[in-house]
Structure formats: C-alpha cells, structure tokens
Amino acid sequence: MRGQFAIALALIAAAPALAADENEAGTDLGSGTASYFSREIAGNRTANGERCDPDTLTAAHRTAPFGSRMRVTNLSTGRSVIVRINDRGPFRAGRVIDLSHAAAREIGMHRSGTAKVSLALLDD
C-alpha cells in the first residue's frame, strides 16, 4: 500500500509540470496533414546528424529550426504531443509534418497513418 501511495504522490507532483507544458503558449503555424515515418528508417541519420529513433518524440518539418519544440494536435481527437524537430520533410505534397511512430501513437494516428493536425511552435 505504501508503494502505491508513493506512486500516487509522484504523479500528483508531476501533474502541474505536465499541464504547464501542454498549455504553453506558442506561435500558431496553422494546420494540415501529418504523417509518420516508417520504423524501417530506424538508425538512419536525420538531417541534423542524429540517428532516427521511432520511439522518441521527434518530427521532421520543412522550416522549423532543429531542436525547436512543436505542439502537434490531432484535430479529430483533440490529443496533442510535444515533439522536438530533428529532421527535414515531409517531402510528399500536402503534408506539413512527419512524426516519429511514438508521437503518432500519442495523438492516436498510428493506425490511420495520417491525420489533420494543428501546429504551434513553442517558445524556448
């Protein structure tokens, strides 16, 4: 019982930090279609030189600075995720951002493959 109590306290203590991150103001970049990159490219180098890891919350954007954080909100579910930009793309017409598999899972688009999203570039 003590262990469960300690876990509950830790979650309560972390909640304000999580909520602050979700509600953080940012620059609205509009909306469009998001996709996510295949697990097949895991280990390949991204445009900033990192190894591609589908299990991290990262994304590819055409113009956002490397290392910047962006909130991506799935317009059909209302779920959002904050990703770090570490690659360039997507290169398919009509797409505005390419998410890692983990980020796609967070906003509930990993089964459909694409989703209408809104983007907000977060302040550092």
C-alpha positions in Angstrom: 0.0 0.0 0.0 2.9 2.4 0.8 4.3 1.8 -2.7 1.0 2.8 -4.3 0.8 5.9 -2.2 4.3 7.0 -3.2 3.5 6.5 -6.8 0.3 8.5 -6.5 2.2 11.3 -4.8 4.8 11.3 -7.5 2.1 11.5 -10.2 0.4 14.4 -8.4 3.7 16.2 -8.1 4.4 15.8 -11.8 1.0 16.8 -13.0 1.5 20.6 -12.8 4.7 20.4 -14.9 2.9 18.2 -17.5 -0.1 20.6 -17.6 2.1 23.6 -17.9 3.9 22.1 -20.9 0.6 21.2 -22.6 -0.7 24.7 -22.1 2.5 26.5 -23.0 1.8 29.4 -25.5 3.4 29.1 -28.9 3.4 30.5 -32.4 0.5 29.2 -34.4 1.8 27.6 -37.6 -1.7 26.7 -39.0 -2.9 23.2 -39.8 -2.6 20.5 -42.4 -2.0 16.8 -42.8 0.6 14.9 -40.7 2.1 11.6 -41.4 4.6 9.5 -39.6 7.8 7.8 -40.7 8.2 4.1 -41.0 10.2 2.0 -38.5 12.2 0.8 -41.5 14.3 4.0 -41.3 15.3 3.5 -37.7 19.0 4.0 -37.3 19.4 6.2 -40.4 20.8 9.7 -39.9 18.4 12.6 -39.7 19.2 16.0 -41.3 20.7 17.2 -38.0 23.0 14.2 -37.8 21.1 12.2 -35.1 20.2 8.6 -35.5 16.5 8.2 -36.3 14.7 6.6 -33.3 10.9 5.9 -33.8 10.5 5.6 -30.1 11.3 9.2 -29.3 9.0 12.2 -29.6 10.6 13.8 -32.7 9.5 15.1 -36.0 10.5 16.4 -39.4 9.4 19.9 -40.6 10.5 21.8 -43.6 11.5 25.1 -42.0 11.4 24.9 -38.1 14.8 25.2 -36.5 16.5 22.0 -35.4 16.0 21.4 -31.7 12.8 23.6 -31.5 9.7 22.1 -29.9 6.4 22.0 -31.6 3.0 21.1 -30.2 1.1 18.9 -32.7 -2.7 18.5 -32.1 -4.8 15.9 -33.8 -7.9 17.8 -34.8 -10.2 14.8 -34.8 -9.2 13.5 -31.3 -8.0 16.7 -29.6 -5.0 14.9 -28.4 -1.6 16.7 -28.6 2.1 15.9 -28.3 5.2 18.0 -28.0 7.9 16.9 -30.4 11.5 18.1 -31.0 12.4 18.9 -34.6 15.4 16.9 -35.7 14.8 16.3 -39.5 13.6 17.9 -42.7 10.5 16.9 -44.5 7.9 15.7 -45.2 8.6 15.6 -48.9 5.2 14.4 -50.0 2.8 17.1 -51.3 0.1 18.1 -48.9 1.9 17.1 -45.8 3.0 19.6 -43.1 4.9 17.4 -40.6 6.3 13.9 -40.4 6.1 12.4 -36.8 8.0 9.6 -35.2 6.0 6.5 -34.5 5.9 7.3 -30.8 4.5 10.8 -31.4 1.9 9.4 -33.9 0.8 6.9 -31.2 0.5 9.7 -28.6 -2.1 11.6 -30.7 -3.9 8.5 -32.0 -2.9 8.5 -35.7 -0.6 5.5 -35.8 -3.3 3.2 -37.2 -4.6 5.6 -39.9 -1.2 6.8 -41.0 -2.2 10.4 -41.4 -4.3 13.0 -39.6 -5.4 16.6 -39.8 -3.3 18.5 -37.2 -2.7 22.0 -36.0 0.9 23.1 -35.3 2.3 25.5 -32.7 6.0 26.3 -32.4 6.7 26.6 -28.7 8.8 29.3 -27.1 12.1 28.2 -25.6 
